[in-house]
Amino acid sequence: MFTILDFEFNQAFSMNNCKDMVNPKCRFEIIQIGAVKVDDNYDIIDEFNILIKPNIYPTIHPFVEKITGFTDKDFKYKPYFPEAFKKFRRFLGDDTVLGTWGYSDIRALFRNLTYYNIATEPMIIEYVDIQKMATQHLKYSKGGAIGLKNAVEAFEIEIDRPFHHAQDDAYYTAKVLKEIAPEKLPVRIFNSSHLKPKKIQENRIQAIKCRRSKSNRTRKSK
């Protein structure tokens, strides 16, 4: 068996002021884990879904609400990440290799695990980048890696679920993998010790936006 996972994220947002709320230890907080298990023929045999109450960024970002349809009310009685991840681990079982749509989910998982001290550095994760496989299989060259919906449409997979929900995106990722049907999975290695700290530029960008916004309000009031 093989587990394919997907996440939905929340990020920093403040309606009341222009203060940058980004936490450099975890820029994207996991608020939904979705996963499917596939057998040796890449057929789906089990599914997992859990919503996670945001803790780092308690207010759902407007963009996240727009694309997922989730609101603050949806998370009111949901577990926080540590408890939710325990449930996911039970679903994962003995599977040690994870299938994902791209590399970013693996990196974000590491950030969330270390933020809550569930895992410590260095951390090694074996994963299969199904997005990369689909991009190569379809010989897609429009702007780099192919998006999940475009891949689903290219393979003429039936669209019977919405996109931008972790469980459903994991489902579609499995369907794409079934179409590719590789004889052997190209396993990649994520090594957290290879990550380089990135300077967060949002502080300067947000400050510029705030100054402009305040300047515009001042001009309008005159």
Steps between C-alpha positions, in 0.01 A plus 500: 500500500598861444360820654435818302439813703399860450465804724307822515671792671425821681734797513550831677222755481393803702193706414556765766851623432799473270724314741669204338377185671720244322665249731840422344499151654181403319378723219224262389290328764337168410123518556396185315664165439357283227642167390422186305656156502556318174583136437767359269278576200459862615132448579364695798420274793460746789464873568575740786387853573531730799458874554745667738427800719746777406721607787788695347267709283156472669310700236442337163663708228249644247684335210491162676129545568442588135670197347399240762166631620614450860409761762602547863183318610609181324794464740339602829488152652779335303822363655829684492783372282675267752180302566401498133843377395477208744183389323673533165793292624259222593355514149850502351591178678817341372520708182833682492484661155254781434352607169444873451408750232827687496777561751343785697269280709795299631687816597188643668445175689853524637441862607180410684651194667801690628288797611310271737814305595347182360816446299848638538771579252650344300198334343492259208179438303469267202245625251378470142437823309199404290474850355848463352408158363185640335688798357754271337245239389280760331803688362353813652705813431265791572666686784661204671311249716144409408216579740286222645179603325679533165648153545160353587353657186795392284452138608123538452435388857141540614458811718260378767636698795599862564860617494686685778391260773785286629315167489367563151835624369667186640229299322571671167875460551446126539289496183783673310750247635270219383510644148879519502526153657879491543666161539711647776438808712777763471563558870664828597663598827413811700784589735425791731869570551514613136243774554639850488342771716307747288471866578137593541436796272136544596598747773624758252225434248228524762652819642496661155137401450409642840672829434326532165166411654539758775618759249194438281266532797667828597460645151135394482421664833636837386 
